[in-house]
Amino acid sequence: MASWQALRTTGAADVLTRTHALLRPAMSAALDRLDDRLRRIAGYHLGLWDGDGTPAAADTHVGKGARPALTVLSAEAVGAPADQALLAAVAVELVHSFTGLHDDIIDGDELRRDRAATWTVFGTPHALLTGDALLVLAGTLLCGGPEHRVGAAMSALWTAVHELVDNESKDSFYPDRIDVPPEVAAATTIGKTAPLSRCACELGALYGDAPPARRASLRDFGWHAGAAWALHDDINGIVAPAEVTGKPAHSDLRNRKTTPPVAAALTRSTEPAATARLVELYTRPGELAEADLAEAAALVERAGGLDWTRREADRHLAAARSCLEAADPLDPAGTALRSLTGLFAPTTPTAGTGGEDRPRRADHHAASRR
C-alpha cells in the first residue's frame, strides 16, 4: 500500500494523486462487501470500472479525492500515520458517493465527471438503492473500527448526513423561486457540502487521537473550507464550461436553480435592468435555449451575483486558513492541507470569457458538491 509518509511534494494535484493511491485498493476491498449487482454499480460510480465491469485505467481517480485527503491529512497533521485513518477516509468518500448518486437523479443530471451519470446507465431504482447501500456501508466500516472511537465517529458521520439531507430537502422547496435572499441560498448550498468536509477533518483528527481543542480547530477548518468550495462551485455552475465541471454548461441555469449567485442577482442587484431581464428568463415557460442560458449567465454577472458570492467564499476561505493555523498542523501534512485549501478557491472565468482564464480541470478541483 502506498505510504503517505512518502509525501515530499505538496502541490494540490500531487496530494489528490497520492490520496487516490491510498484510497483505491481500500475502496475496492470495501465494495467487496456488497452484493455483486450493487458492487458493479457502485464501482462504476466511483470510477473503478466501466459500465460493463471492465477495470478502469489505474490512474483513474476514485472521485476527486479531496474529502478523503482531508481525512488522512488531518490524521497526519496531529502526528498519526495515514493508514490509521484510511477506513474513515473510505467511509467519507462512500457518503459523498451516496449523495452524488441521489443528487444526479434529483437534478436530472446526465453527466458526472465527464461520463454518463450512473442512473442513466443502470436505471433510477438501481442507482437509488446503490446509494443507500453505500451509506450503510460507510457506517459499517466505522462500526468495525477501534471500539473507543466508534461512538464519536458515528456521531460525526450521522450528524453530517442529517445536515446534508436536511439542506437538500430545503433546496427542493425553492428551486426556481425568485425571492430567495442570497444568505438563505448560501446557507443551503453550504449545508449540502460543508458538513461532510467538516466530518472528514473531524474523523481524521479523531482517528489520529488529537486532543479536543486541536480536533475542534480541524473540524472548523473543514467546515469553512467546504463552505468556500461550495460557493465557488455555484459560480462554476453559472459560468464554467462542461469540460471544467463534468456536467452540461450552465447546468444550474438550465434547471433554473436559485443558487447564491442567482439569488444575489435577483434580490441584491446593482443593475436593475439586468435583473428585470433575468426575471423574465427565469419565469419564462418551457426550456431555455442555449443563447438564453448564455445571456442569463452574463446577466447574473452584470447584476453583481458573482461578486457577492465570491466575497462570501473569500470570507470562508480566510476563516478556514485561520482555523488550520490554530490547529498547529505538523508538516508535511500541514503544508499539504494549505495547498489543498487552494482548491477550494479555484479561479473562475467570467460569463463572457472565452476560456483563457478557465479553472483547472474538474479532476483536480476539490470535489463535486454532492
Secondary structure by P-SEA (a helix, b strand, c coil): cccccccccccaaaaaaaaaaacaaaaaaaaccccaaaaaaaaaaacccccccccccccccccccaaaaaaaaaaaaaccccccaaaaaaaaaaaaaaaaaaaaaaaccccccccccccccccaaaaaaaaaaaaaaaaaaaaacccccaaaaaaaaaaaaaaaaaaaaaaaaccccccccaaaaaaaaaaacaaaaaaaaaaaaaaacccaaaaaaaaaaaaaaaaaaaaaaaaaaccccccccccccccccccccccaaaaaaacccccaaaaaaaaaaaaccccccaaaaaaaaaaaaaaaaaaaaaaaaaaaaaaaaaaaaaaccccaaaaaaaaaaaaacccccccccccccccccccccccccc
